């Protein structure tokens, strides 16, 4: 991960257990989700260009 990475626009999950955000940590803007209890983050997208503005969808 880049030392100068930007992490933008965090959005809480409906259950309050995760945050979605976008970051340029790997060189392009991708969407990530982090488990707030464990602090473990994972990429949801890995594409060149801009992937951002994450939004949660209701389940059900």
PDB file with SEQRES, HELIX, SHEET and CRYST1 records, atoms N, CA, C and O in Angstrom:
SEQRES   1 A   60  UNK UNK UNK UNK UNK UNK UNK UNK UNK UNK UNK UNK UNK          
SEQRES   2 A   60  UNK UNK UNK UNK UNK UNK UNK UNK UNK UNK UNK UNK UNK          
SEQRES   3 A   60  UNK UNK UNK UNK UNK UNK UNK UNK UNK UNK UNK UNK UNK          
SEQRES   4 A   60  UNK UNK UNK UNK UNK UNK UNK UNK UNK UNK UNK UNK UNK          
SEQRES   5 A   60  UNK UNK UNK UNK UNK UNK UNK UNK                              
SHEET    1 AA1 4 UNK A   7  UNK A  12  0                                        
SHEET    2 AA1 4 UNK A  18  UNK A  23 -1                                        
SHEET    3 AA1 4 UNK A  30  UNK A  35 -1                                        
SHEET    4 AA1 4 UNK A  41  UNK A  43 -1                                        
CRYST1    1.000    1.000    1.000  90.00  90.00  90.00 P 1           1          
ATOM      1  N   UNK A   1       0.849  -1.169   0.000  1.00  0.00           N  
ATOM      2  CA  UNK A   1       0.000   0.000   0.000  1.00  0.00           C  
ATOM      3  C   UNK A   1       0.896   1.235   0.000  1.00  0.00           C  
ATOM      4  O   UNK A   1       1.933   1.253   0.664  1.00  0.00           O  
ATOM      5  N   UNK A   2       0.512   2.231  -0.718  1.00  0.00           N  
ATOM      6  CA  UNK A   2       1.293   3.449  -0.820  1.00  0.00           C  
ATOM      7  C   UNK A   2       1.220   4.254   0.477  1.00  0.00           C  
ATOM      8  O   UNK A   2       0.161   4.353   1.098  1.00  0.00           O  
ATOM      9  N   UNK A   3       2.367   4.833   0.883  1.00  0.00           N  
ATOM     10  CA  UNK A   3       2.388   5.644   2.095  1.00  0.00           C  
ATOM     11  C   UNK A   3       1.532   6.893   1.972  1.00  0.00           C  
ATOM     12  O   UNK A   3       0.976   7.365   2.963  1.00  0.00           O  
ATOM     13  N   UNK A   4       1.424   7.428   0.776  1.00  0.00           N  
ATOM     14  CA  UNK A   4       0.673   8.668   0.579  1.00  0.00           C  
ATOM     15  C   UNK A   4      -0.737   8.409   0.033  1.00  0.00           C  
ATOM     16  O   UNK A   4      -1.319   9.275  -0.618  1.00  0.00           O  
ATOM     17  N   UNK A   5      -1.273   7.239   0.295  1.00  0.00           N  
ATOM     18  CA  UNK A   5      -2.602   6.886  -0.218  1.00  0.00           C  
ATOM     19  C   UNK A   5      -3.675   7.771   0.401  1.00  0.00           C  
ATOM     20  O   UNK A   5      -3.589   8.174   1.561  1.00  0.00           O  
ATOM     21  N   UNK A   6      -4.682   8.057  -0.406  1.00  0.00           N  
ATOM     22  CA  UNK A   6      -5.859   8.782   0.069  1.00  0.00           C  
ATOM     23  C   UNK A   6      -7.001   7.802   0.235  1.00  0.00           C  
ATOM     24  O   UNK A   6      -7.185   6.903  -0.584  1.00  0.00           O  
ATOM     25  N   UNK A   7      -7.761   7.978   1.291  1.00  0.00           N  
ATOM     26  CA  UNK A   7      -8.957   7.174   1.538  1.00  0.00           C  
ATOM     27  C   UNK A   7     -10.110   8.146   1.705  1.00  0.00           C  
ATOM     28  O   UNK A   7     -10.065   9.029   2.562  1.00  0.00           O  
ATOM     29  N   UNK A   8     -11.142   7.986   0.888  1.00  0.00           N  
ATOM     30  CA  UNK A   8     -12.191   8.987   0.781  1.00  0.00           C  
ATOM     31  C   UNK A   8     -13.588   8.416   0.984  1.00  0.00           C  
ATOM     32  O   UNK A   8     -13.818   7.225   0.773  1.00  0.00           O  
ATOM     33  N   UNK A   9     -14.508   9.263   1.391  1.00  0.00           N  
ATOM     34  CA  UNK A   9     -15.953   9.038   1.439  1.00  0.00           C  
ATOM     35  C   UNK A   9     -16.372   7.759   2.158  1.00  0.00           C  
ATOM     36  O   UNK A   9     -17.048   6.924   1.558  1.00  0.00           O  
ATOM     37  N   UNK A  10     -15.993   7.578   3.424  1.00  0.00           N  
ATOM     38  CA  UNK A  10     -16.439   6.380   4.139  1.00  0.00           C  
ATOM     39  C   UNK A  10     -17.953   6.369   4.293  1.00  0.00           C  
ATOM     40  O   UNK A  10     -18.573   7.404   4.538  1.00  0.00           O  
ATOM     41  N   UNK A  11     -18.537   5.188   4.146  1.00  0.00           N  
ATOM     42  CA  UNK A  11     -19.979   5.000   4.278  1.00  0.00           C  
ATOM     43  C   UNK A  11     -20.239   3.796   5.173  1.00  0.00           C  
ATOM     44  O   UNK A  11     -19.770   2.694   4.889  1.00  0.00           O  
ATOM     45  N   UNK A  12     -20.989   4.006   6.259  1.00  0.00           N  
ATOM     46  CA  UNK A  12     -21.332   2.917   7.171  1.00  0.00           C  
ATOM     47  C   UNK A  12     -22.282   1.926   6.509  1.00  0.00           C  
ATOM     48  O   UNK A  12     -23.176   2.309   5.754  1.00  0.00           O  
ATOM     49  N   UNK A  13     -22.073   0.656   6.804  1.00  0.00           N  
ATOM     50  CA  UNK A  13     -23.016  -0.370   6.368  1.00  0.00           C  
ATOM     51  C   UNK A  13     -24.294  -0.229   7.193  1.00  0.00           C  
ATOM     52  O   UNK A  13     -24.265   0.343   8.282  1.00  0.00           O  
ATOM     53  N   UNK A  14     -25.413  -0.744   6.685  1.00  0.00           N  
ATOM     54  CA  UNK A  14     -26.669  -0.651   7.438  1.00  0.00           C  
ATOM     55  C   UNK A  14     -26.593  -1.264   8.839  1.00  0.00           C  
ATOM     56  O   UNK A  14     -27.264  -0.787   9.754  1.00  0.00           O  
ATOM     57  N   UNK A  15     -25.782  -2.319   9.019  1.00  0.00           N  
ATOM     58  CA  UNK A  15     -25.682  -2.952  10.334  1.00  0.00           C  
ATOM     59  C   UNK A  15     -24.589  -2.326  11.208  1.00  0.00           C  
ATOM     60  O   UNK A  15     -24.412  -2.738  12.354  1.00  0.00           O  
ATOM     61  N   UNK A  16     -23.858  -1.343  10.687  1.00  0.00           N  
ATOM     62  CA  UNK A  16     -22.837  -0.648  11.458  1.00  0.00           C  
ATOM     63  C   UNK A  16     -21.558  -1.426  11.698  1.00  0.00           C  
ATOM     64  O   UNK A  16     -20.732  -1.014  12.512  1.00  0.00           O  
ATOM     65  N   UNK A  17     -21.378  -2.544  11.008  1.00  0.00           N  
ATOM     66  CA  UNK A  17     -20.204  -3.392  11.226  1.00  0.00           C  
ATOM     67  C   UNK A  17     -19.082  -3.160  10.225  1.00  0.00           C  
ATOM     68  O   UNK A  17     -17.958  -3.614  10.437  1.00  0.00           O  
ATOM     69  N   UNK A  18     -19.377  -2.456   9.138  1.00  0.00           N  
ATOM     70  CA  UNK A  18     -18.383  -2.248   8.083  1.00  0.00           C  
ATOM     71  C   UNK A  18     -18.440  -0.817   7.577  1.00  0.00           C  
ATOM     72  O   UNK A  18     -19.442  -0.117   7.723  1.00  0.00           O  
ATOM     73  N   UNK A  19     -17.337  -0.410   6.982  1.00  0.00           N  
ATOM     74  CA  UNK A  19     -17.263   0.865   6.282  1.00  0.00           C  
ATOM     75  C   UNK A  19     -16.804   0.595   4.863  1.00  0.00           C  
ATOM     76  O   UNK A  19     -15.840  -0.141   4.649  1.00  0.00           O  
ATOM     77  N   UNK A  20     -17.477   1.178   3.901  1.00  0.00           N  
ATOM     78  CA  UNK A  20     -17.017   1.138   2.512  1.00  0.00           C  
ATOM     79  C   UNK A  20     -16.379   2.495   2.229  1.00  0.00           C  
ATOM     80  O   UNK A  20     -16.843   3.518   2.734  1.00  0.00           O  
ATOM     81  N   UNK A  21     -15.332   2.507   1.434  1.00  0.00           N  
ATOM     82  CA  UNK A  21     -14.641   3.739   1.078  1.00  0.00           C  
ATOM     83  C   UNK A  21     -13.894   3.519  -0.219  1.00  0.00           C  
ATOM     84  O   UNK A  21     -13.795   2.387  -0.693  1.00  0.00           O  
ATOM     85  N   UNK A  22     -13.368   4.586  -0.800  1.00  0.00           N  
ATOM     86  CA  UNK A  22     -12.510   4.383  -1.953  1.00  0.00           C  
ATOM     87  C   UNK A  22     -11.134   4.951  -1.674  1.00  0.00           C  
ATOM     88  O   UNK A  22     -10.982   5.912  -0.919  1.00  0.00           O  
ATOM     89  N   UNK A  23     -10.128   4.341  -2.296  1.00  0.00           N  
ATOM     90  CA  UNK A  23      -8.732   4.665  -2.021  1.00  0.00           C  
ATOM     91  C   UNK A  23      -7.891   4.491  -3.276  1.00  0.00           C  
ATOM     92  O   UNK A  23      -8.208   3.695  -4.160  1.00  0.00           O  
ATOM     93  N   UNK A  24      -6.808   5.262  -3.327  1.00  0.00           N  
ATOM     94  CA  UNK A  24      -5.844   5.109  -4.419  1.00  0.00           C  
ATOM     95  C   UNK A  24      -4.590   4.373  -3.940  1.00  0.00           C  
ATOM     96  O   UNK A  24      -3.507   4.566  -4.491  1.00  0.00           O  
ATOM     97  N   UNK A  25      -4.735   3.547  -2.934  1.00  0.00           N  
ATOM     98  CA  UNK A  25      -3.612   2.846  -2.319  1.00  0.00           C  
ATOM     99  C   UNK A  25      -2.831   1.963  -3.288  1.00  0.00           C  
ATOM    100  O   UNK A  25      -1.629   1.771  -3.107  1.00  0.00           O  
ATOM    101  N   UNK A  26      -3.477   1.434  -4.290  1.00  0.00           N  
ATOM    102  CA  UNK A  26      -2.807   0.542  -5.249  1.00  0.00           C  
ATOM    103  C   UNK A  26      -2.526   1.223  -6.583  1.00  0.00           C  
ATOM    104  O   UNK A  26      -2.179   0.557  -7.558  1.00  0.00           O  
ATOM    105  N   UNK A  27      -2.674   2.544  -6.635  1.00  0.00           N  
ATOM    106  CA  UNK A  27      -2.325   3.277  -7.853  1.00  0.00           C  
ATOM    107  C   UNK A  27      -3.506   3.763  -8.669  1.00  0.00           C  
ATOM    108  O   UNK A  27      -3.352   4.678  -9.479  1.00  0.00           O  
ATOM    109  N   UNK A  28      -4.672   3.183  -8.482  1.00  0.00           N  
ATOM    110  CA  UNK A  28      -5.893   3.685  -9.122  1.00  0.00           C  
ATOM    111  C   UNK A  28      -6.983   3.667  -8.053  1.00  0.00           C  
ATOM    112  O   UNK A  28      -6.847   2.997  -7.029  1.00  0.00           O  
ATOM    113  N   UNK A  29      -8.043   4.393  -8.292  1.00  0.00           N  
ATOM    114  CA  UNK A  29      -9.121   4.503  -7.308  1.00  0.00           C  
ATOM    115  C   UNK A  29      -9.985   3.246  -7.325  1.00  0.00           C  
ATOM    116  O   UNK A  29     -10.623   2.935  -8.331  1.00  0.00           O  
ATOM    117  N   UNK A  30     -10.000   2.531  -6.206  1.00  0.00           N  
ATOM    118  CA  UNK A  30     -10.800   1.320  -6.057  1.00  0.00           C  
ATOM    119  C   UNK A  30     -11.643   1.407  -4.786  1.00  0.00           C  
ATOM    120  O   UNK A  30     -11.348   2.194  -3.886  1.00  0.00           O  
ATOM    121  N   UNK A  31     -12.692   0.593  -4.725  1.00  0.00           N  
ATOM    122  CA  UNK A  31     -13.583   0.546  -3.570  1.00  0.00           C  
ATOM    123  C   UNK A  31     -13.103  -0.555  -2.623  1.00  0.00           C  
ATOM    124  O   UNK A  31     -12.753  -1.656  -3.047  1.00  0.00           O  
ATOM    125  N   UNK A  32     -13.095  -0.230  -1.342  1.00  0.00           N  
ATOM    126  CA  UNK A  32     -12.682  -1.153  -0.291  1.00  0.00           C  
ATOM    127  C   UNK A  32     -13.784  -1.234   0.757  1.00  0.00           C  
ATOM    128  O   UNK A  32     -14.639  -0.352   0.848  1.00  0.00           O  
ATOM    129  N   UNK A  33     -13.751  -2.300   1.542  1.00  0.00           N  
ATOM    130  CA  UNK A  33     -14.627  -2.421   2.700  1.00  0.00           C  
ATOM    131  C   UNK A  33     -13.758  -2.875   3.868  1.00  0.00           C  
ATOM    132  O   UNK A  33     -12.891  -3.735   3.717  1.00  0.00           O  
ATOM    133  N   UNK A  34     -14.003  -2.285   5.029  1.00  0.00           N  
ATOM    134  CA  UNK A  34     -13.238  -2.636   6.229  1.00  0.00           C  
ATOM    135  C   UNK A  34     -14.203  -3.089   7.316  1.00  0.00           C  
ATOM    136  O   UNK A  34     -15.238  -2.462   7.545  1.00  0.00           O  
ATOM    137  N   UNK A  35     -13.856  -4.179   7.979  1.00  0.00           N  
ATOM    138  CA  UNK A  35     -14.594  -4.669   9.131  1.00  0.00           C  
ATOM    139  C   UNK A  35     -14.137  -3.829  10.321  1.00  0.00           C  
ATOM    140  O   UNK A  35     -12.963  -3.879  10.686  1.00  0.00           O  
ATOM    141  N   UNK A  36     -15.028  -3.066  10.929  1.00  0.00           N  
ATOM    142  CA  UNK A  36     -14.617  -2.142  11.983  1.00  0.00           C  
ATOM    143  C   UNK A  36     -14.184  -2.853  13.266  1.00  0.00           C  
ATOM    144  O   UNK A  36     -13.434  -2.284  14.059  1.00  0.00           O  
ATOM    145  N   UNK A  37     -14.638  -4.067  13.480  1.00  0.00           N  
ATOM    146  CA  UNK A  37     -14.232  -4.809  14.674  1.00  0.00           C  
ATOM    147  C   UNK A  37     -12.807  -5.324  14.551  1.00  0.00           C  
ATOM    148  O   UNK A  37     -12.025  -5.223  15.496  1.00  0.00           O  
ATOM    149  N   UNK A  38     -12.463  -5.877  13.391  1.00  0.00           N  
ATOM    150  CA  UNK A  38     -11.135  -6.470  13.209  1.00  0.00           C  
ATOM    151  C   UNK A  38     -10.138  -5.514  12.568  1.00  0.00           C  
ATOM    152  O   UNK A  38      -8.929  -5.684  12.720  1.00  0.00           O  
ATOM    153  N   UNK A  39     -10.640  -4.507  11.850  1.00  0.00           N  
ATOM    154  CA  UNK A  39      -9.751  -3.597  11.118  1.00  0.00           C  
ATOM    155  C   UNK A  39      -9.259  -4.158   9.799  1.00  0.00           C  
ATOM    156  O   UNK A  39      -8.440  -3.533   9.125  1.00  0.00           O  
ATOM    157  N   UNK A  40      -9.747  -5.329   9.423  1.00  0.00           N  
ATOM    158  CA  UNK A  40      -9.326  -5.964   8.173  1.00  0.00           C  
ATOM    159  C   UNK A  40     -10.064  -5.316   7.008  1.00  0.00           C  
ATOM    160  O   UNK A  40     -11.290  -5.208   7.002  1.00  0.00           O  
ATOM    161  N   UNK A  41      -9.274  -4.889   6.019  1.00  0.00           N  
ATOM    162  CA  UNK A  41      -9.816  -4.226   4.838  1.00  0.00           C  
ATOM    163  C   UNK A  41      -9.574  -5.093   3.610  1.00  0.00           C  
ATOM    164  O   UNK A  41      -8.553  -5.774   3.511  1.00  0.00           O  
ATOM    165  N   UNK A  42     -10.529  -5.062   2.666  1.00  0.00           N  
ATOM    166  CA  UNK A  42     -10.335  -5.811   1.421  1.00  0.00           C  
ATOM    167  C   UNK A  42     -10.877  -4.996   0.253  1.00  0.00           C  
ATOM    168  O   UNK A  42     -11.837  -4.238   0.392  1.00  0.00           O  
ATOM    169  N   UNK A  43     -10.246  -5.168  -0.882  1.00  0.00           N  
ATOM    170  CA  UNK A  43     -10.663  -4.466  -2.098  1.00  0.00           C  
ATOM    171  C   UNK A  43     -11.884  -5.143  -2.698  1.00  0.00           C  
ATOM    172  O   UNK A  43     -11.940  -6.370  -2.788  1.00  0.00           O  
ATOM    173  N   UNK A  44     -12.860  -4.346  -3.107  1.00  0.00           N  
ATOM    174  CA  UNK A  44     -14.028  -4.870  -3.821  1.00  0.00           C  
ATOM    175  C   UNK A  44     -13.869  -4.694  -5.324  1.00  0.00           C  
ATOM    176  O   UNK A  44     -14.478  -5.425  -6.104  1.00  0.00           O  
ATOM    177  N   UNK A  45     -13.060  -3.737  -5.729  1.00  0.00           N  
ATOM    178  CA  UNK A  45     -12.779  -3.524  -7.149  1.00  0.00           C  
ATOM    179  C   UNK A  45     -11.272  -3.473  -7.350  1.00  0.00           C  
ATOM    180  O   UNK A  45     -10.527  -3.106  -6.441  1.00  0.00           O  
ATOM    181  N   UNK A  46     -10.835  -3.838  -8.528  1.00  0.00           N  
ATOM    182  CA  UNK A  46      -9.427  -3.762  -8.925  1.00  0.00           C  
ATOM    183  C   UNK A  46      -9.395  -3.496 -10.425  1.00  0.00           C  
ATOM    184  O   UNK A  46      -9.138  -4.403 -11.217  1.00  0.00           O  
ATOM    185  N   UNK A  47      -9.652  -2.271 -10.805  1.00  0.00           N  
ATOM    186  CA  UNK A  47      -9.706  -1.939 -12.224  1.00  0.00           C  
ATOM    187  C   UNK A  47      -8.965  -0.630 -12.465  1.00  0.00           C  
ATOM    188  O   UNK A  47      -8.917   0.225 -11.581  1.00  0.00           O  
ATOM    189  N   UNK A  48      -8.393  -0.467 -13.642  1.00  0.00           N  
ATOM    190  CA  UNK A  48      -7.801   0.832 -13.945  1.00  0.00           C  
ATOM    191  C   UNK A  48      -8.883   1.901 -14.007  1.00  0.00           C  
ATOM    192  O   UNK A  48     -10.039   1.605 -14.310  1.00  0.00           O  
ATOM    193  N   UNK A  49      -8.515   3.119 -13.726  1.00  0.00           N  
ATOM    194  CA  UNK A  49      -9.488   4.201 -13.756  1.00  0.00           C  
ATOM    195  C   UNK A  49     -10.084   4.439 -12.395  1.00  0.00           C  
ATOM    196  O   UNK A  49      -9.481   4.099 -11.377  1.00  0.00           O  
ATOM    197  N   UNK A  50     -11.258   5.019 -12.370  1.00  0.00           N  
ATOM    198  CA  UNK A  50     -11.893   5.437 -11.125  1.00  0.00           C  
ATOM    199  C   UNK A  50     -13.064   4.539 -10.765  1.00  0.00           C  
ATOM    200  O   UNK A  50     -14.029   4.425 -11.520  1.00  0.00           O  
ATOM    201  N   UNK A  51     -12.973   3.907  -9.614  1.00  0.00           N  
ATOM    202  CA  UNK A  51     -14.094   3.211  -8.987  1.00  0.00           C  
ATOM    203  C   UNK A  51     -14.281   3.899  -7.644  1.00  0.00           C  
ATOM    204  O   UNK A  51     -13.410   3.826  -6.778  1.00  0.00           O  
ATOM    205  N   UNK A  52     -15.394   4.554  -7.473  1.00  0.00           N  
ATOM    206  CA  UNK A  52     -15.579   5.289  -6.222  1.00  0.00           C  
ATOM    207  C   UNK A  52     -17.043   5.505  -5.930  1.00  0.00           C  
ATOM    208  O   UNK A  52     -17.919   4.943  -6.587  1.00  0.00           O  
ATOM    209  N   UNK A  53     -17.291   6.330  -4.933  1.00  0.00           N  
ATOM    210  CA  UNK A  53     -18.644   6.664  -4.468  1.00  0.00           C  
ATOM    211  C   UNK A  53     -19.399   5.395  -4.036  1.00  0.00           C  
ATOM    212  O   UNK A  53     -20.484   5.126  -4.552  1.00  0.00           O  
ATOM    213  N   UNK A  54     -18.845   4.617  -3.103  1.00  0.00           N  
ATOM    214  CA  UNK A  54     -19.537   3.402  -2.662  1.00  0.00           C  
ATOM    215  C   UNK A  54     -20.861   3.740  -1.984  1.00  0.00           C  
ATOM    216  O   UNK A  54     -20.994   4.775  -1.331  1.00  0.00           O  
ATOM    217  N   UNK A  55     -21.821   2.863  -2.147  1.00  0.00           N  
ATOM    218  CA  UNK A  55     -23.139   3.015  -1.519  1.00  0.00           C  
ATOM    219  C   UNK A  55     -23.670   1.638  -1.153  1.00  0.00           C  
ATOM    220  O   UNK A  55     -23.555   0.697  -1.938  1.00  0.00           O  
ATOM    221  N   UNK A  56     -24.235   1.520   0.005  1.00  0.00           N  
ATOM    222  CA  UNK A  56     -24.838   0.261   0.445  1.00  0.00           C  
ATOM    223  C   UNK A  56     -26.244   0.159  -0.095  1.00  0.00           C  
ATOM    224  O   UNK A  56     -26.933   1.166  -0.252  1.00  0.00           O  
ATOM    225  N   UNK A  57     -26.666  -1.047  -0.377  1.00  0.00           N  
ATOM    226  CA  UNK A  57     -28.019  -1.329  -0.827  1.00  0.00           C  
ATOM    227  C   UNK A  57     -28.763  -2.082   0.256  1.00  0.00           C  
ATOM    228  O   UNK A  57     -28.176  -2.946   0.906  1.00  0.00           O  
ATOM    229  N   UNK A  58     -30.027  -1.788   0.472  1.00  0.00           N  
ATOM    230  CA  UNK A  58     -30.781  -2.541   1.485  1.00  0.00           C  
ATOM    231  C   UNK A  58     -30.933  -3.998   1.064  1.00  0.00           C  
ATOM    232  O   UNK A  58     -31.024  -4.310  -0.123  1.00  0.00           O  
ATOM    233  N   UNK A  59     -30.957  -4.871   2.044  1.00  0.00           N  
ATOM    234  CA  UNK A  59     -31.182  -6.298   1.758  1.00  0.00           C  
ATOM    235  C   UNK A  59     -32.639  -6.613   2.048  1.00  0.00           C  
ATOM    236  O   UNK A  59     -33.335  -5.864   2.733  1.00  0.00           O  
ATOM    237  N   UNK A  60     -33.066  -7.707   1.525  1.00  0.00           N  
ATOM    238  CA  UNK A  60     -34.376  -8.107   1.915  1.00  0.00           C  
ATOM    239  C   UNK A  60     -35.281  -8.424   0.829  1.00  0.00           C  
ATOM    240  O   UNK A  60     -36.435  -8.779   1.071  1.00  0.00           O  
TER     241      UNK A  60                                                      
END                                                                             
